[in-house]
Amino acid sequence: MKAYIFVFRFYNYDANRPNIGGTQTYVTELSELLYSQGYDVHILDEKKGKCKSPKFGKFKHFTVEEFYYGYNLNNAFHKFYKNHTDNKTLFIIGDDEQDIYPKKIKNLISIQHGIGWDSVRNGGKKSLPIIFPLYKLGRCISKLRKFIRGANYVCVDYNYFNWLRTLYDIPKDRILCVIPNFSSGKLSLLDIEEKLNSLKDLKSANIVFARRLQWYRGPIMWANVIKKLSKEYPSLRFTIAGEGACENEVHHILNDVKNVTYTKFNAEDSIQFHSPFDIAVVPTIFSEGTSLSACEAMASGCVPVVSHVGGLTNIILDHFNGRLFYPQEEYLYKTMQEVIEMDINEFKKVAKRAYETATSTFSRDTWAEKWITMINLVMSSK
């Protein structure tokens, strides 16, 4: 049996390592799962033209190959499908943001990582009032067109399917499944309790932002809030872990803030990386599923402070296992003040409930069971 997974930018630009991002981590874990089920797994890293070749394309249980598609990814995909399909081959579109419009292919699963058209103007840039709503309407029509043409879908949160049901009668022969993101947490409850017992004062809390530094992930908003919080609570410690287009701007904003550390980490080390922190901030502005970053932070005993965007509301109940805020700077600042001023025992209860949520409802075992069921349904329906 073979499985082909199409994904955009699995490798970074220099092609010397995989990108650090939710989609890339998700595809890697899915590849390992497929291997455990007897599949020969090939990740097809999509590229318009020739660029630097990967320095390591062969992983332990799967391979990564460059997939050159010229100027029309949709045509290239269907040509590849025609040449490689048989009754034992599974095709997966790793992220349905790609310009692939499948034509009722039964042995295909498309992964929807969260509604991406809940966007706001890039960095607040001005445009004619009618232009941006038309752009968003076009994105909606494109998504609906993809679904109608026919793929089986896995979505990481319930928002996409709820939106779809308001516009379209879903055919009975279509296989749809919500499989949220997961935590691969290895820390025990005893580990978490020991960590929480050592926390004495939230005004000296250790706070982390572990995300790609893209503007829609909220790093600029968070940097501005750090600047305010560091003046009000000078003993707080902040860590920014990630890279991306906003890196220089973040450094510029925080140039005179001394209690900020910049670092990076490997996705497979996420639990270990998050374990020293008390609070994890996920200030997404738009386009979010059930955040892998939030799940891993929760499994590490952090209290998550997240915007109520996309699938984050499928993970967090405000004041129960984390805090939710409207994705604007003043609301994030106010929510952080409330968390820092919390009763320490109540904070620890929230952190413990966050851990229990991540390691039960959002465990990797639960994720794997749902995926195996989905794969078997799709492959037996052909």
Secondary structure as a PSIPRED ss2 file (coil, helix, strand):
# PSIPRED VFORMAT (PSIPRED V4.0)

   1 M C   1.000  0.000  0.000
   2 K E   0.000  0.000  1.000
   3 A E   0.000  0.000  1.000
   4 Y E   0.000  0.000  1.000
   5 I E   0.000  0.000  1.000
   6 F E   0.000  0.000  1.000
   7 V E   0.000  0.000  1.000
   8 F E   0.000  0.000  1.000
   9 R C   1.000  0.000  0.000
  10 F C   1.000  0.000  0.000
  11 Y E   0.000  0.000  1.000
  12 N C   1.000  0.000  0.000
  13 Y C   1.000  0.000  0.000
  14 D C   1.000  0.000  0.000
  15 A C   1.000  0.000  0.000
  16 N C   1.000  0.000  0.000
  17 R C   1.000  0.000  0.000
  18 P E   0.000  0.000  1.000
  19 N C   1.000  0.000  0.000
  20 I C   1.000  0.000  0.000
  21 G C   1.000  0.000  0.000
  22 G H   0.000  1.000  0.000
  23 T H   0.000  1.000  0.000
  24 Q H   0.000  1.000  0.000
  25 T H   0.000  1.000  0.000
  26 Y H   0.000  1.000  0.000
  27 V H   0.000  1.000  0.000
  28 T H   0.000  1.000  0.000
  29 E H   0.000  1.000  0.000
  30 L H   0.000  1.000  0.000
  31 S H   0.000  1.000  0.000
  32 E H   0.000  1.000  0.000
  33 L H   0.000  1.000  0.000
  34 L H   0.000  1.000  0.000
  35 Y H   0.000  1.000  0.000
  36 S H   0.000  1.000  0.000
  37 Q C   1.000  0.000  0.000
  38 G C   1.000  0.000  0.000
  39 Y C   1.000  0.000  0.000
  40 D E   0.000  0.000  1.000
  41 V E   0.000  0.000  1.000
  42 H E   0.000  0.000  1.000
  43 I E   0.000  0.000  1.000
  44 L E   0.000  0.000  1.000
  45 D E   0.000  0.000  1.000
  46 E E   0.000  0.000  1.000
  47 K E   0.000  0.000  1.000
  48 K C   1.000  0.000  0.000
  49 G C   1.000  0.000  0.000
  50 K C   1.000  0.000  0.000
  51 C C   1.000  0.000  0.000
  52 K C   1.000  0.000  0.000
  53 S C   1.000  0.000  0.000
  54 P C   1.000  0.000  0.000
  55 K C   1.000  0.000  0.000
  56 F C   1.000  0.000  0.000
  57 G C   1.000  0.000  0.000
  58 K E   0.000  0.000  1.000
  59 F C   1.000  0.000  0.000
  60 K C   1.000  0.000  0.000
  61 H C   1.000  0.000  0.000
  62 F E   0.000  0.000  1.000
  63 T E   0.000  0.000  1.000
  64 V E   0.000  0.000  1.000
  65 E E   0.000  0.000  1.000
  66 E E   0.000  0.000  1.000
  67 F E   0.000  0.000  1.000
  68 Y E   0.000  0.000  1.000
  69 Y C   1.000  0.000  0.000
  70 G C   1.000  0.000  0.000
  71 Y C   1.000  0.000  0.000
  72 N C   1.000  0.000  0.000
  73 L H   0.000  1.000  0.000
  74 N H   0.000  1.000  0.000
  75 N H   0.000  1.000  0.000
  76 A H   0.000  1.000  0.000
  77 F H   0.000  1.000  0.000
  78 H H   0.000  1.000  0.000
  79 K H   0.000  1.000  0.000
  80 F H   0.000  1.000  0.000
  81 Y H   0.000  1.000  0.000
  82 K H   0.000  1.000  0.000
  83 N H   0.000  1.000  0.000
  84 H H   0.000  1.000  0.000
  85 T C   1.000  0.000  0.000
  86 D C   1.000  0.000  0.000
  87 N C   1.000  0.000  0.000
  88 K C   1.000  0.000  0.000
  89 T E   0.000  0.000  1.000
  90 L E   0.000  0.000  1.000
  91 F E   0.000  0.000  1.000
  92 I E   0.000  0.000  1.000
  93 I E   0.000  0.000  1.000
  94 G C   1.000  0.000  0.000
  95 D C   1.000  0.000  0.000
  96 D C   1.000  0.000  0.000
  97 E C   1.000  0.000  0.000
  98 Q C   1.000  0.000  0.000
  99 D C   1.000  0.000  0.000
 100 I C   1.000  0.000  0.000
 101 Y C   1.000  0.000  0.000
 102 P C   1.000  0.000  0.000
 103 K C   1.000  0.000  0.000
 104 K C   1.000  0.000  0.000
 105 I C   1.000  0.000  0.000
 106 K C   1.000  0.000  0.000
 107 N C   1.000  0.000  0.000
 108 L E   0.000  0.000  1.000
 109 I E   0.000  0.000  1.000
 110 S E   0.000  0.000  1.000
 111 I E   0.000  0.000  1.000
 112 Q E   0.000  0.000  1.000
 113 H C   1.000  0.000  0.000
 114 G C   1.000  0.000  0.000
 115 I C   1.000  0.000  0.000
 116 G C   1.000  0.000  0.000
 117 W C   1.000  0.000  0.000
 118 D C   1.000  0.000  0.000
 119 S C   1.000  0.000  0.000
 120 V C   1.000  0.000  0.000
 121 R C   1.000  0.000  0.000
 122 N H   0.000  1.000  0.000
 123 G H   0.000  1.000  0.000
 124 G H   0.000  1.000  0.000
 125 K C   1.000  0.000  0.000
 126 K C   1.000  0.000  0.000
 127 S C   1.000  0.000  0.000
 128 L C   1.000  0.000  0.000
 129 P C   1.000  0.000  0.000
 130 I C   1.000  0.000  0.000
 131 I H   0.000  1.000  0.000
 132 F H   0.000  1.000  0.000
 133 P H   0.000  1.000  0.000
 134 L H   0.000  1.000  0.000
 135 Y H   0.000  1.000  0.000
 136 K H   0.000  1.000  0.000
 137 L H   0.000  1.000  0.000
 138 G H   0.000  1.000  0.000
 139 R H   0.000  1.000  0.000
 140 C H   0.000  1.000  0.000
 141 I H   0.000  1.000  0.000
 142 S H   0.000  1.000  0.000
 143 K H   0.000  1.000  0.000
 144 L H   0.000  1.000  0.000
 145 R H   0.000  1.000  0.000
 146 K H   0.000  1.000  0.000
 147 F H   0.000  1.000  0.000
 148 I H   0.000  1.000  0.000
 149 R H   0.000  1.000  0.000
 150 G C   1.000  0.000  0.000
 151 A C   1.000  0.000  0.000
 152 N E   0.000  0.000  1.000
 153 Y E   0.000  0.000  1.000
 154 V E   0.000  0.000  1.000
 155 C E   0.000  0.000  1.000
 156 V C   1.000  0.000  0.000
 157 D C   1.000  0.000  0.000
 158 Y C   1.000  0.000  0.000
 159 N H   0.000  1.000  0.000
 160 Y H   0.000  1.000  0.000
 161 F H   0.000  1.000  0.000
 162 N H   0.000  1.000  0.000
 163 W H   0.000  1.000  0.000
 164 L H   0.000  1.000  0.000
 165 R H   0.000  1.000  0.000
 166 T C   1.000  0.000  0.000
 167 L C   1.000  0.000  0.000
 168 Y C   1.000  0.000  0.000
 169 D C   1.000  0.000  0.000
 170 I C   1.000  0.000  0.000
 171 P C   1.000  0.000  0.000
 172 K C   1.000  0.000  0.000
 173 D C   1.000  0.000  0.000
 174 R C   1.000  0.000  0.000
 175 I C   1.000  0.000  0.000
 176 L E   0.000  0.000  1.000
 177 C E   0.000  0.000  1.000
 178 V E   0.000  0.000  1.000
 179 I C   1.000  0.000  0.000
 180 P C   1.000  0.000  0.000
 181 N C   1.000  0.000  0.000
 182 F C   1.000  0.000  0.000
 183 S E   0.000  0.000  1.000
 184 S C   1.000  0.000  0.000
 185 G C   1.000  0.000  0.000
 186 K C   1.000  0.000  0.000
 187 L C   1.000  0.000  0.000
 188 S C   1.000  0.000  0.000
 189 L H   0.000  1.000  0.000
 190 L H   0.000  1.000  0.000
 191 D H   0.000  1.000  0.000
 192 I H   0.000  1.000  0.000
 193 E H   0.000  1.000  0.000
 194 E H   0.000  1.000  0.000
 195 K H   0.000  1.000  0.000
 196 L H   0.000  1.000  0.000
 197 N H   0.000  1.000  0.000
 198 S C   1.000  0.000  0.000
 199 L C   1.000  0.000  0.000
 200 K C   1.000  0.000  0.000
 201 D C   1.000  0.000  0.000
 202 L H   0.000  1.000  0.000
 203 K H   0.000  1.000  0.000
 204 S H   0.000  1.000  0.000
 205 A C   1.000  0.000  0.000
 206 N E   0.000  0.000  1.000
 207 I E   0.000  0.000  1.000
 208 V E   0.000  0.000  1.000
 209 F E   0.000  0.000  1.000
 210 A E   0.000  0.000  1.000
 211 R C   1.000  0.000  0.000
 212 R C   1.000  0.000  0.000
 213 L C   1.000  0.000  0.000
 214 Q C   1.000  0.000  0.000
 215 W H   0.000  1.000  0.000
 216 Y H   0.000  1.000  0.000
 217 R H   0.000  1.000  0.000
 218 G C   1.000  0.000  0.000
 219 P H   0.000  1.000  0.000
 220 I H   0.000  1.000  0.000
 221 M H   0.000  1.000  0.000
 222 W H   0.000  1.000  0.000
 223 A H   0.000  1.000  0.000
 224 N H   0.000  1.000  0.000
 225 V H   0.000  1.000  0.000
 226 I H   0.000  1.000  0.000
 227 K H   0.000  1.000  0.000
 228 K H   0.000  1.000  0.000
 229 L H   0.000  1.000  0.000
 230 S H   0.000  1.000  0.000
 231 K H   0.000  1.000  0.000
 232 E H   0.000  1.000  0.000
 233 Y C   1.000  0.000  0.000
 234 P C   1.000  0.000  0.000
 235 S C   1.000  0.000  0.000
 236 L C   1.000  0.000  0.000
 237 R E   0.000  0.000  1.000
 238 F E   0.000  0.000  1.000
 239 T E   0.000  0.000  1.000
 240 I E   0.000  0.000  1.000
 241 A E   0.000  0.000  1.000
 242 G C   1.000  0.000  0.000
 243 E C   1.000  0.000  0.000
 244 G C   1.000  0.000  0.000
 245 A C   1.000  0.000  0.000
 246 C C   1.000  0.000  0.000
 247 E H   0.000  1.000  0.000
 248 N H   0.000  1.000  0.000
 249 E H   0.000  1.000  0.000
 250 V H   0.000  1.000  0.000
 251 H H   0.000  1.000  0.000
 252 H H   0.000  1.000  0.000
 253 I H   0.000  1.000  0.000
 254 L C   1.000  0.000  0.000
 255 N C   1.000  0.000  0.000
 256 D C   1.000  0.000  0.000
 257 V C   1.000  0.000  0.000
 258 K C   1.000  0.000  0.000
 259 N C   1.000  0.000  0.000
 260 V E   0.000  0.000  1.000
 261 T E   0.000  0.000  1.000
 262 Y E   0.000  0.000  1.000
 263 T E   0.000  0.000  1.000
 264 K C   1.000  0.000  0.000
 265 F C   1.000  0.000  0.000
 266 N C   1.000  0.000  0.000
 267 A H   0.000  1.000  0.000
 268 E H   0.000  1.000  0.000
 269 D H   0.000  1.000  0.000
 270 S H   0.000  1.000  0.000
 271 I H   0.000  1.000  0.000
 272 Q H   0.000  1.000  0.000
 273 F H   0.000  1.000  0.000
 274 H H   0.000  1.000  0.000
 275 S C   1.000  0.000  0.000
 276 P C   1.000  0.000  0.000
 277 F C   1.000  0.000  0.000
 278 D C   1.000  0.000  0.000
 279 I E   0.000  0.000  1.000
 280 A E   0.000  0.000  1.000
 281 V E   0.000  0.000  1.000
 282 V E   0.000  0.000  1.000
 283 P C   1.000  0.000  0.000
 284 T C   1.000  0.000  0.000
 285 I C   1.000  0.000  0.000
 286 F C   1.000  0.000  0.000
 287 S C   1.000  0.000  0.000
 288 E C   1.000  0.000  0.000
 289 G C   1.000  0.000  0.000
 290 T C   1.000  0.000  0.000
 291 S C   1.000  0.000  0.000
 292 L H   0.000  1.000  0.000
 293 S H   0.000  1.000  0.000
 294 A H   0.000  1.000  0.000
 295 C H   0.000  1.000  0.000
 296 E H   0.000  1.000  0.000
 297 A H   0.000  1.000  0.000
 298 M H   0.000  1.000  0.000
 299 A H   0.000  1.000  0.000
 300 S C   1.000  0.000  0.000
 301 G C   1.000  0.000  0.000
 302 C C   1.000  0.000  0.000
 303 V E   0.000  0.000  1.000
 304 P E   0.000  0.000  1.000
 305 V E   0.000  0.000  1.000
 306 V E   0.000  0.000  1.000
 307 S E   0.000  0.000  1.000
 308 H C   1.000  0.000  0.000
 309 V C   1.000  0.000  0.000
 310 G H   0.000  1.000  0.000
 311 G H   0.000  1.000  0.000
 312 L H   0.000  1.000  0.000
 313 T H   0.000  1.000  0.000
 314 N H   0.000  1.000  0.000
 315 I C   1.000  0.000  0.000
 316 I C   1.000  0.000  0.000
 317 L C   1.000  0.000  0.000
 318 D E   0.000  0.000  1.000
 319 H C   1.000  0.000  0.000
 320 F C   1.000  0.000  0.000
 321 N C   1.000  0.000  0.000
 322 G E   0.000  0.000  1.000
 323 R E   0.000  0.000  1.000
 324 L E   0.000  0.000  1.000
 325 F E   0.000  0.000  1.000
 326 Y C   1.000  0.000  0.000
 327 P C   1.000  0.000  0.000
 328 Q C   1.000  0.000  0.000
 329 E H   0.000  1.000  0.000
 330 E H   0.000  1.000  0.000
 331 Y H   0.000  1.000  0.000
 332 L H   0.000  1.000  0.000
 333 Y H   0.000  1.000  0.000
 334 K H   0.000  1.000  0.000
 335 T H   0.000  1.000  0.000
 336 M H   0.000  1.000  0.000
 337 Q H   0.000  1.000  0.000
 338 E H   0.000  1.000  0.000
 339 V H   0.000  1.000  0.000
 340 I H   0.000  1.000  0.000
 341 E C   1.000  0.000  0.000
 342 M C   1.000  0.000  0.000
 343 D C   1.000  0.000  0.000
 344 I H   0.000  1.000  0.000
 345 N H   0.000  1.000  0.000
 346 E H   0.000  1.000  0.000
 347 F H   0.000  1.000  0.000
 348 K H   0.000  1.000  0.000
 349 K H   0.000  1.000  0.000
 350 V H   0.000  1.000  0.000
 351 A H   0.000  1.000  0.000
 352 K H   0.000  1.000  0.000
 353 R H   0.000  1.000  0.000
 354 A H   0.000  1.000  0.000
 355 Y H   0.000  1.000  0.000
 356 E H   0.000  1.000  0.000
 357 T H   0.000  1.000  0.000
 358 A H   0.000  1.000  0.000
 359 T H   0.000  1.000  0.000
 360 S H   0.000  1.000  0.000
 361 T C   1.000  0.000  0.000
 362 F C   1.000  0.000  0.000
 363 S E   0.000  0.000  1.000
 364 R H   0.000  1.000  0.000
 365 D H   0.000  1.000  0.000
 366 T H   0.000  1.000  0.000
 367 W H   0.000  1.000  0.000
 368 A H   0.000  1.000  0.000
 369 E H   0.000  1.000  0.000
 370 K H   0.000  1.000  0.000
 371 W H   0.000  1.000  0.000
 372 I H   0.000  1.000  0.000
 373 T H   0.000  1.000  0.000
 374 M H   0.000  1.000  0.000
 375 I H   0.000  1.000  0.000
 376 N H   0.000  1.000  0.000
 377 L H   0.000  1.000  0.000
 378 V H   0.000  1.000  0.000
 379 M H   0.000  1.000  0.000
 380 S H   0.000  1.000  0.000
 381 S C   1.000  0.000  0.000
 382 K C   1.000  0.000  0.000
